[in-house]
């Protein structure tokens, strides 16, 4: 994917940024899994990855997203395709992830 294609698709390379890097047609993002939305009973209904660069990536619904519910408040590296929904809102469709132990 060329730089122009990445810009058109809302994907940036973040060169020099340790929290995100482009791999092939996807992106790899390092951060902490946090609740993004809560229901009336304060149960987490959606989650996001928050990076050390203060970027937030909402996780698209799917099998990997459901698995990552078990890792709230843990450091992870997720890989997937990013969709830019405008106004700074990014959604990542996770294809793979790794829990990072420190």
N, C-alpha and C positions, 0 to 999 in steps of 0.2 A: 504494500500500500504506500503510495507516495505521500509526501507531506501535504499536498493540496487535497488529496482524497481524505486524509485524516482530519484536516480542517473542515471539509465539507460534512464529514460524518460526526463532527464534534469530539474527535479523539485527538488529544495532544500527547506528545511524546514525553514531556517532563524530563528532558535531558538534564542530568546532574541531580535529579530528584530521586532520593532513595525510596520514596514511598510508592512510586508508580513507574512502570516501564512498559513499552510496547513490545510484544512478542508476536511476530507474524501478523495475523489479522486481528489478534486480540490484545488485551492489555492485562498487565499484572499489577495489582494494587496491594500495598502492605499497610495494615492499620489495625484498629480494634473494632470488633463487632459490638454495636450498640443498638438498643431499641430505637426504632424510628417512629413508630405509632403504637398507641395503647388503646385498648377498648375501655368500656365503662367500668370494668372491674380491675383496671390497671394491668391487664395481661398484655404482653407484647404481641402485636399483630403483624408487624413488619420490622425488618432490621436493616442496618446500614453498616458500611465500613467507614470509619473516620480515620483519616491519615494524620501524620504529624505535621503536614502542610496545611491543615485545617480544611481539607477537601472532604466532601461527603459523597458516598456512592450508595444509593438505595439498591437493595438486592431485588432483582426480578423474581417473581414467584416461580417455584420449581423445586425439584428434588434436592439440589445442592443448597438452596436457600433453607429448606426445611431442616437439613442436616446441620446447618450453621446456627440454628436456634440453640443447639446444645453448647455453643461456644460463645455466648454473650459475655462480654467483658474480657475476652481473650484476644491475644494478638494473632493475626492470620495474614497469609498472603493469598489473595483470590485472583483467579485468572478467568477472563471472559470477554464478552463483547459489550462495549459501552454505548449507550444511547443518550444523547443530550436532549433533554426535554425543554430546554430554554430556561432563562432566568437562573442559570447556574445549577439547575437540578440534573444530576447524572444518575442513570440507572445502569447497573451492570448485571448481565445475564451470566451467572457463574457457571463455568464448565469444569473447573478444578479448584481445589483449595488445599492449603497446608496450614496447620496450627503451628505457630512459632513458639517454642519454649525458650525462655531466657534463663 
